[in-house]
């Protein structure tokens, strides 16, 4: 399930963790969080709140960080990811 929080989309203030937790608690299918990422820390927080994967675009389009930097950050914090 691609879970997009329209209220958070483009804000770069983090994902909707309450929504992620609520859906992941009842859904047997993997959850992909989308909408709100502003940093690598935001992607980690989404994973910690129940997202199986994350999608981010603004942080890359506006060169706030790179895909490689986010992957390395997640890997350093215990998330298995292809580097």
Order of alpha helices (4+ residues) and beta strands (2+ residues): beta-alpha-beta-alpha-beta-alpha-alpha
